[in-house]
Amino acid sequence: MKNYVNIALQVIPKSKTREAYDLVDEAIELISRSGLKYQVCPFETVIEGPYNEIMELIEKVQTACFVKGADELLVYIKIQNRKDSKVTIEEKMKKYSE
């Protein structure tokens, strides 16, 4: 799938050796280095871009969390997709920034 989408990603790590927020920070750092547009929110991070690229990034985020010390992850994903046009963060947030 090549559609340009918004995907909300929430990763809740569990670890016996690392603080959950430290692992979330690692995930957000990986997202920031991806080059994709994103917005960190209190409960999730919204990522904008090609569907396939974001899904590959989500896999990398999970792998990185495990490498950094997570024993278990709860991963919640919400996808907004359109048949014939892009979905953008600005479009959805415009009325709140005026």
C-alpha positions as CSV (number, residue, x, y, z in Angstrom):
1,M,0.0,0.0,0.0
2,K,1.4,3.4,-1.0
3,N,-1.2,5.7,0.4
4,Y,-0.1,8.8,2.4
5,V,-1.6,8.3,5.8
6,N,-1.7,9.4,9.5
7,I,-0.9,6.7,12.0
8,A,-1.2,7.1,15.7
9,L,1.3,4.9,17.5
10,Q,1.2,4.2,21.3
11,V,3.9,2.0,22.7
12,I,3.7,1.0,26.4
13,P,6.8,-0.9,27.3
14,K,7.2,-3.2,30.4
15,S,10.7,-3.8,31.7
16,K,12.3,-5.2,34.8
17,T,15.5,-3.2,34.3
18,R,14.4,0.1,32.5
19,E,12.0,2.8,33.2
20,A,9.0,2.9,30.8
21,Y,9.5,6.6,30.0
22,D,13.1,6.0,29.1
23,L,12.1,3.3,26.6
24,V,9.3,5.6,25.2
25,D,12.0,8.3,24.8
26,E,14.1,5.9,22.7
27,A,11.1,5.1,20.5
28,I,10.4,8.9,20.0
29,E,14.1,9.4,19.1
30,L,13.9,6.7,16.5
31,I,10.8,8.3,15.0
32,S,12.4,11.8,15.0
33,R,15.4,10.4,13.0
34,S,13.1,8.7,10.5
35,G,12.6,11.9,8.5
36,L,8.8,11.4,8.6
37,K,6.6,14.2,9.9
38,Y,5.4,13.4,13.4
39,Q,3.7,15.0,16.4
40,V,4.2,13.8,19.9
41,C,1.0,13.9,22.0
42,P,0.5,13.0,25.7
43,F,-0.7,9.4,24.9
44,E,0.6,8.7,21.4
45,T,2.7,9.9,18.6
46,V,1.1,10.7,15.2
47,I,3.2,10.0,12.2
48,E,2.4,11.2,8.7
49,G,3.7,9.7,5.5
50,P,3.6,6.7,3.1
51,Y,1.8,3.7,4.8
52,N,4.6,1.3,4.0
53,E,7.4,3.5,5.4
54,I,5.5,4.1,8.7
55,M,4.8,0.4,9.1
56,E,8.5,-0.4,8.7
57,L,9.3,2.3,11.2
58,I,6.8,0.8,13.7
59,E,8.6,-2.5,13.4
60,K,12.0,-0.8,14.0
61,V,10.5,1.0,17.1
62,Q,9.4,-2.3,18.6
63,T,12.8,-3.9,17.9
64,A,14.6,-1.0,19.4
65,C,12.5,-1.1,22.5
66,F,13.4,-4.8,23.0
67,V,17.1,-4.2,22.3
68,K,17.1,-1.3,24.9
69,G,15.6,-3.5,27.6
70,A,11.8,-3.9,27.2
71,D,10.5,-7.3,28.2
72,E,7.0,-6.8,26.7
73,L,5.3,-4.1,24.6
74,L,1.7,-3.1,24.3
75,V,1.4,-1.5,20.9
76,Y,-1.7,0.4,19.8
77,I,-2.0,1.7,16.2
78,K,-4.7,3.8,14.7
79,I,-4.7,4.5,11.0
80,Q,-6.5,7.2,9.0
81,N,-6.3,6.4,5.3
82,R,-8.1,7.9,2.2
83,K,-8.7,6.3,-1.1
84,D,-7.8,9.3,-3.3
85,S,-5.9,11.9,-1.3
86,K,-3.4,12.5,1.5
87,V,-4.2,12.7,5.1
88,T,-2.2,15.4,6.9
89,I,-1.8,16.5,10.5
90,E,-2.2,20.2,9.5
91,E,-5.6,19.5,8.0
92,K,-6.9,18.0,11.2
93,M,-5.3,20.5,13.5
94,K,-5.8,23.7,11.6
95,K,-8.9,24.9,13.4
96,Y,-7.2,24.5,16.8
97,S,-4.1,26.6,15.9
98,E,-6.0,29.7,14.7
